[in-house]
């Protein structure tokens, strides 16, 4: 099985995938510093030979057409400005029958809960980030990026429009 973890940064998702026995695994991220941390972490785990690290933009993947069985992307698409281009690239590099697995925060859709969640996310999460990790700004960005991400149904439509099928959320 050939797997790409897009926006894989320091390798957290890739390490979990590797534990399942996958032998051809690529981590792609636009941030070389995060990849460098992942490379060091892979060395400490003695799995450097299993994972290829690729500094690249998700909009233009230097991979062959239909060359992958699975593409994962966890909490990365919300940080990409050209989401449609990225989804088109994902479709291009997946083999027929391949799978795209996306883990992303999205909007609350339960009536009555939305207002509570909005208040919590806008007021509490950034303050907690400031208290716990001394980084309120990053957690403010997190909340804002979640709010600007397409709704579940809008994102599903974007995925379908890119050429993928059987979209579920």
Rosetta blueprint (number, residue, H / E / L):
1 X L
2 X E
3 X E
4 X E
5 X E
6 X E
7 X L
8 X L
9 X L
10 X L
11 X L
12 X H
13 X H
14 X H
15 X H
16 X H
17 X H
18 X H
19 X H
20 X L
21 X L
22 X L
23 X L
24 X E
25 X E
26 X E
27 X E
28 X E
29 X E
30 X L
31 X L
32 X H
33 X H
34 X H
35 X H
36 X H
37 X H
38 X H
39 X H
40 X H
41 X H
42 X H
43 X H
44 X H
45 X L
46 X L
47 X L
48 X L
49 X L
50 X L
51 X E
52 X E
53 X E
54 X E
55 X E
56 X L
57 X L
58 X L
59 X L
60 X L
61 X L
62 X L
63 X L
64 X L
65 X L
66 X L
67 X L
68 X E
69 X E
70 X E
71 X E
72 X E
73 X E
74 X E
75 X L
76 X L
77 X H
78 X H
79 X H
80 X L
81 X L
82 X L
83 X H
84 X H
85 X H
86 X H
87 X H
88 X H
89 X H
90 X H
91 X H
92 X H
93 X H
94 X E
95 X E
96 X E
97 X E
98 X E
99 X E
100 X E
101 X E
102 X E
103 X E
104 X L
105 X L
106 X L
107 X L
108 X L
109 X L
110 X L
111 X L
112 X L
113 X H
114 X H
115 X H
116 X H
117 X H
118 X H
119 X H
120 X H
121 X H
122 X H
123 X H
124 X H
125 X H
126 X H
127 X H
128 X H
129 X H
130 X H
131 X H
132 X H
133 X H
134 X L
135 X L
136 X H
137 X H
138 X H
139 X H
140 X H
141 X H
142 X H
143 X H
144 X H
145 X H
146 X H
147 X H
148 X H
149 X L
150 X L
151 X L
152 X H
153 X H
154 X H
155 X H
156 X H
157 X H
158 X H
159 X H
160 X H
161 X H
162 X L
163 X L
164 X L
165 X L
166 X L
167 X L
168 X L
169 X L
